[in-house]
Amino acid sequence: MREDVVTKAAPVADAEQPVPPYSWYALSVLVLVYVLNFIDRQILSILANDIKADLGVDDAYLGFLYGTAFAIFYALFGIPLGKLADSWKRVRLMTIGLTLWSAMTAVSGFARDTATLTVARIGVGVGEATASPSAYSLISDWFPARLRATALAIYSSGIYLGGGISLLIGGLIVDQWNAAYPDGGVLNLAGWQVAFIAVGLPGLLLAIWVLTLKEPVRGAIDGLETPENPAPFEGFFAELFTVIPPFTFVGAARRGVGAFALNVIVFAAFMAAAAFITDLLASGDGVLAGGVEALLDVDLPDITDQWFLLAIGYYAVFCWGSALRTRDYPTFALTWGSPAFLCTILGYGTVAFMAYSASYWGAPYAERVFEISKGELGFWLGGGGALGGFLGVVLGGRMADFLFTRLPAGRIFVILFGLLSPIPFAVVQYTTDSLALFLALNVVVGAFAATALGAAAASSQALVLPRMRGTATATFFLATTLVGLALGPYTAGYVSAQNEGDLSAGVLATLWITPIGLALLIAAIKLVPAAGGSVVDRARAAGEPIA
């Protein structure tokens, strides 16, 4: 049971709460951070074909590198870092994370084998895990509820601006460096390596700026001012040991013999499932694949890495949820114990499953099919993607706030729109022979898919108390990463590898998840209104000491 008490003060009416200029200034700095976040993350897309040629890998590995290797560590470290965002200085946490992921992006530029590149990618994932739990919590304390979807959407525009800029910068650097130094220059670096270094180093300077931001009073804007936690790192280390095997077994044992036995059984089940899938894909005896290793030259260790790493990730999430239930039941009750919360975040996870695949594989696909230079591709595809994503996420956020004032489940309808509306355009985009049409539809698909993000983020924040927002954000990103990022790009890459590099078949194969997302969001439409209106009562019933 928590000992600190949330003081419930009389809040100012939401419609009357002014937004100080500093809030908008701070938001603009956070947007820059998120832009750089996605430049460092998404630049892998424009570099994929060069990495494939230089390191001798296939599309399955490229999907693993962009998706699973990054996503598992991003998601798992997001759990303790989300807890730390709920108890420590969020500005400091973001500064440390920005420094780490920028440095690891630069390290990627010195990779000459898959092992080094994978480890560097993991480091980027750990560093970037600090950003959104801190930012979501800060924004929720800088802006009143009526503007949060808009503010979170503006922040989230960094995804699309950063993604677009990464293609532009990456394409230009690779083309110019390879033309000027075909033999690698003094450092013997390929263009794709120089691109990683060039986008990684500026983050070290931006970290200094971020450190100057003022920390807002947690929960004050909602009349639920929360005092500073006297032991902010205690929860962080408890969460850290909860999600890292083999310490997970120790944590389970401390909760009793029954908890330990269940933990062992779940671990064994996940490992058995990973072994089964790996054997199925590699042996050719199953329905999912036919002799992948022999017929398509897919490296068995890459398949093994994918499924065992994913199994460890899901097992660690189970461990975290079990421990959270024991240590902080009110937070568990409002997140993992809330069907409304779970349907919302998993529903958005299915949007991310398709969106991450299309955004990552778009550049390699266009480069292979239309034989366009990286510089041109970066300008047109990156610029169009940035424009479409920015317009979609901002307009989607505004629409979510507008509908929220008129319908209790208004924001969920926007998520549903983001799930369904891009599909027909994506089918045409990845089957057309026209480069112009492909580029135009890239704007449309990106814009429609982006409408869901601000609505989903604001919905997840609205279903918990202020002190729980960092943890809620980490849980939200578990859905987007372990469902969307860890599985979507790899699925597309794997299907492409099965079909001799046919990325059209790979990307369109991700559409199978649509019915699952539709069912989850229909359930959320029914559940969210009641859950959103009873947050304080449900928290108090779960043991939260609200005065």
N, C-alpha and C positions, 0 to 999 in steps of 0.2 A: 504493500500500500504506500502511495506517495505521501510525503509529509508536508510538502509545500502546498499552500492553499491558493486557489484562484480567487481573487477578490472581485466580486461582481459589483461594479459601479454602475451608476446610471448613465447609459450611453447617450450620446447626442443623436438625435434623429438622423437616420442615414442620409435623407435628402438634404439635411441642413449642414452636413459636415463639409467644410471647405477642404480642398486639397492644396497644401502649400506648394509653392514653386520648387522647393527642395525635393519633394517627392518625385516630381517629373525629372529633375536633374539626376537624381540617384537612379531612377529607372533607365535613363539614357545611358548611364555608365554600365548598368547591368546588361543592357542590350548589346553594348560593345563586347562585353565579356562573352555573351552567348554567341555573338557573331564569330569571335575567335574560336570558341568552343567547337563550332561546326565547321569552320575552315580547317581546323586541325583534324577533325573527325572525317569530314567528307572528301578531303583532297585525295583520299585513297581511290575514289571513283575514277578520276581522270588519269591516275597513275596506274590503274589496274593492269592494262594491257602491257605496259612496259615492265612491270614487276613480273607478270606472267612469263614474258619472254626472257628476262634476265635470270630469274631464279628457277625457271623450268617447272612452274606449278600449274595447276588446272583451275577451272572456275569454282570447283567445290572448295578448294583451299582459299581462294579469294573471298568467297562468301563466308567461310569460317573466320578468316582474318578480320574482315569488316564487321561481321556479325557476332559470332559466338565468343571468340577470343576477347573481344572488347566487352561484349554485353554481360557476360557472366561476372566479371570482376567489377564492372560498372554497377551492376545491380546489387551484388553482395556487399561491396564496400559502401554502397549507398545506404544500406541499413544502419550500420553504426554511425556513419557520417550524418544521416538524417537525424539520428538520436542526438548527436553532438550539436546539430543545428537547432535542436529544441532546447538545449541547455547552455550553450556557450555563445561566444561572440560570432555572429554569422559572417560579418565582414572579414574578420581574421581568417575564418575557416575557408572562405572563398579565395582569399589571397593566397593561402598556402596551396590550395588545390590548383589554382591557375598557374602558379610557379611550377608545380610538378608536371602537369600535363603538357605545358609548353616545352619544358626541358625534354620530356620523353618523346615528343613529336620531333624535336631536333635530333635526338638519338636515333630515331627511325631512319634518318638520312645517312647514317653510317652503317646500316645493316647490309651485310653481304650474303646472308643466308636466311632461311625461313625461321630458324630458332630465334635469332636476334630480333628480327622484325616482329615476331609474335610476342616476345617479352616486352618490347617497346610499346606495342599496341596495348598490352595488358596495363602497362604503366599509365598510358593515356586514359584508359578506362577508369583506373583508380582515382586519378587526379580530377577527371571530369565529374566523378560522382559527388564532389563537393558542391558543384555549381547550383543545380536546380533546387535541392532541399534548402540551401541557404537563401537563394533568390526568391523562391515561392513564399517562404516565411517572411522575408523582408518586405516583399511587395504587399503581402496581406496586412502588414503593420504600417505601411505607408499610405494605403488607399482604402477608403470605406467599401463596404460590401457591394454597393451599387455599381462600382467601377472596377471591381477586381477582375472580372473576365476580360474587360478591355485592357487593363494594365498587364495581366498575365499574357494576353494575346500579343501585345506590343513587345513584351519581353521575348515571347516565343517566336516573334518574327526573325530573331537572330538565327533560328534554324535555317530559314530559307535564304536570308541575306548571306549568311556564312556559307551555306551550301553552294549558292550561286557564285559567290566571290572565289571560293576554293577552286571551282572549275576554271574560272577565268585566269586566276593567278597560276594555278598548276599547269594549265595548258601553255601559257606564255613562257613560263620558266623552262619547261621541258623542251619546247621547240627551240628557244633561243640558246639554251646551254648546249644542247646536242649539236646545233648548227655551228656554234663557236668552238666547242671543245668535243669533237667526235671521239677523241681518245680518252676523255674524262678529265683533262686538265691536270693541274698540279696535284690535286688531291685524288685523282683517279675516281671521280664520282660521276655517275650517270645523271641525266636530267631529273629523273624521279627522285633521286636522293637529295639533290640540291633543293628541290621543291619542298621536301619535308623540313629541311634546315631553315629555309627562308620564311616559312610560315610559323615555325616554332619559336624562334628567337624574339619576335615582337611581344609575345605574351609575358616575357619577363619584365618588360617595361610597363605594360598595362597593369601588372600586379601592384606596382608602386602606387598608381593612381587609385586603384580599388581600395587600398589600405586607408585612404583619406576619407572614405565615406563614414557618415555618422550612424551609429547603431540606434535604431528606434526602440522605444519601450514596448516590450512584447505584450500584445493584447490590448493596449491602451485604447486604440481606435474603436474597439468593440465593447468598451466598458468592462473588459475582463483582464485588467492589468495583472500580469504574472510576475512575481519577484524573481530576481536572478537566482539561479541554482547555485548553492554554496559548494557543490562538488560536481562541476559540469562534466568531468572526464570519467566519473565513476560509471555512469550509464553507457558511455561510449565503449569503454573496455569490456564491460559486461556483454554488450551486443557483439563486439568484435570476436570475443571468445565463443559466443553462441553460434556464429556462422562459419567458423573455420574448423574443419575436421583436422585432427582427431579430438580437438578440445570439445567438440559438440557432444561426445560421449560422456565426458566429465560433467558437463553442464546438465545433461539428462540424468546422470546418476545422482546428482545433488537433489533432483526433484523426486527421487524415489525409485524403487525397483521397477515399478510398472512403467514409469516414464522411460527408464533406461532400456527395458525390453522392447518397448514400442519403437524407440529410436533405432535400435539395432535392426529390427525387422524392416523398418522403412528404408534404412540405408541399404540393406541387402536387396530389397525389392528394386530400388532405383539402379543399383549396380547390375542386377540380373537383367533388367529391362535394357540397359545400355549394351550389355554383352549380346543380348538377343538381337537387337537392332543392328549392331555392328556385324555380327555373323550373318544376318539376313542380307544385308547390303553387299557384303563381300563374297558370300558363297554362291549366290545365284539360285539358291533353293527356295527363296521366298517370293511373295507377290510384289514386294516393293522394288526389287531390282533383279536383274538377270546377269550375273557374272560381271559386276561392275569393275572389279579389279582387273580381270583378265581381258575383257572386251574393250573397256574404255580407258584403261591405264590410269585409273584413280588409285592413288597411293593409300594403302590400307591404314597406315598410321594417321592420315588426315581424317579418315572416317572415325577411327577410334577416338581421336582427340575430340571431335565434335560431340559424340554421344556420351562419352564418359564425363567430359567437362560439363555438359548440359545436365547430366544426372547429378553430379556433385552440386551444381547450382540449385536444382530443385530440392535436393535433400537439405541443403543449407537453409533454404527458405522455410522448409518444414520445421527445422530446428529453431529458427528464429521465431516463427509464429507460436510454437509450443512454449518457448521461454517467455515471450511477451505476455502470453496468457497468464503466466504465473507471477511475473514481476510487475506488470502494469496492466491489470485487467481492464480498467476503463478505456485505455487506448486500444487494446485488443478488441473490446466490445464494439467500438465505433469504427473499426477498420475491418479486420479479419472476421469479426463476429457480425458484421452488418451486410446482409444480402444486397442492400442498395449500393453500398460502397463497392462491393466486389463486382456486381454487374456493370457498374459504371466504368471502373478501371479496366476490366477485362474486355468490355465492349470496345473501349478505345484501343486496347491492345490489338484487336483484330484489324482496326484501321491502320495501325502502325505496321502490322505484318505485311500488308500490301504496299504501304507508302514507302517504307524503308527499302523494300526490294526494288521498286521502280526508281527511286532517287539514286540508289547506288549503281544499278546496272544500266541506267540510261546512257551514261557517257560511253562505257565500253561497247554497248550495243550499237550506238550510232557510229562510233569509230570503225567498227567491223563492217557494218552493213552499208554505210554511205561513204566510207573511205574519205572522211573529212579530217583536216589537220587538227591537232589538239588546240592550237590557238583559236581557230575559227569555232571549233566545237565549244571551247570554254566560254567564248563570248556569247554565242547564240543560245546554247543550252543553259549555261550558267546564268546569263542575264534573264532569260525567260523564266527559269526556275525560281530565281530570286523575286522577280516581279509577281509571278503567280502566287508563290507561297506567301509573300508579304501581304498582298491584297487579300488572299483567302483567310489568313490567320487574323488580320485586323478586322475585316468585315465580319468574319465569323464570331469574333469576340463581341463586337458591337451588337450583332444579331442575338447572340446568347444573352447578353444583358437586357436587351429589349424584350425578348420573350420571357425572361425570368421575372420581369415585373408584371407579366400578364398571365403566365401559366406556371404553376409550381414545378413542372417538369420541362419548362421551356428550353433549358440548356441541353437536355438530353436529345431533344428533337434535332438540334444542330449537330450533335455527334452522329446521329443517325443519317443526316444529310451527308456528312463527310464520309460515311461508310459506303453509301449506295451511289451517290452522284458521279464519282469518277469512273465507275466500272465501264460503261459503254465507250467512253472516250479512250480509256486505256487499251481496250481491245483493238480499236482502230489504230491507235498510236503504234502499237507493237506488231502490226501486220501490214502497215502501209509501205509502199515503195517510194513515197515522196518525202524527201528531207524536209521541205517546207511545212508539210502537214505534220510530220513528226514533231518538229520544233514548236509549232503552234499548239498542238495538243498537249505538249509538255507543260505549257502555261496553264491550260485549262485543268488538266489532271492535278497538277500541283496546287492550284488555287482551291479546287473543290475539296481535296483531301485535307488541306490545311485548316479549313473552317472548323474542324472538330476539336482542335487542340485547346484553344482557350476555354471552350465550353467544358471540356473534360477536366482540365486543370482546376477551374473555378468550382466545378461540382464536387471534386474530391476535397477541396479545402473547406467547402461549406458543410460537409458532413462530419467535421471533427471540431474539437475545441482549439483555441489558439496555441496552447502548449503542445498540441499533437500535430501541428502542421508539418513540421519537418519529417516526422515519421510517416505521416500520411503521404507526403510527396515521395518519399523513398518507396513506399508501397505502390504508389501510382506508377513509378518508373520501373518497378519490378514487372508490371504488366506490359509496359511498352518495350522493355528490353528482353525479358525472358520469353515473352510471346512474340513480340514484333521483331526486334532486332536480332535476337539469337537464332530465330527459326526462319524468318522471312527471306533474308538475303542468301542464307545457306541453301534453303529449299530451291530457290531460283537457280543458284549456281549448280546444285547437284543435278537438277533436271536438265540444265544446259549440258553438263558433262555427259549425261546419259544420251543426249541427242547431238553429240558431236559439236558442241559449242553453240547450240541454237538458243540464244538468250531470249528470243521471242517466246518460245515454249516455256522457258524457265520463269520469266516474269509473269506470264499469264497463268501459270500453274498455281500461283499464290491466291488466285481468286476463289479457290475452293473454300476458304475460311469464311466467306460472306454469310452463309446461313447461320453460322455459330454467332457471329457478331450481331446479326439481326435479332436472334432470339434473346441474347443478353441485353440488348438495348431496349427491346420491348418490355422486358421484365423491369429494367431500370426506370422506365417511364411510369410504371405502376408503383414502384417502391420508393423512389427518391422523395416525392412530396412529403410523405409522412415522416421519413427519416430526417429530412432537412428541418422540419418543424419541431423536432423533439430531441435535438442534440443535447441540450443542457439536461433535460429530464432523464435521457438514457444514460448520460455520463454519471449523473448523480445516483441513478439506480445501480450502476456498475461499481459504485464505491468512490467516485471522484468527490473530494472535499470542496464543494462549491459553497461559499458563504452566502 
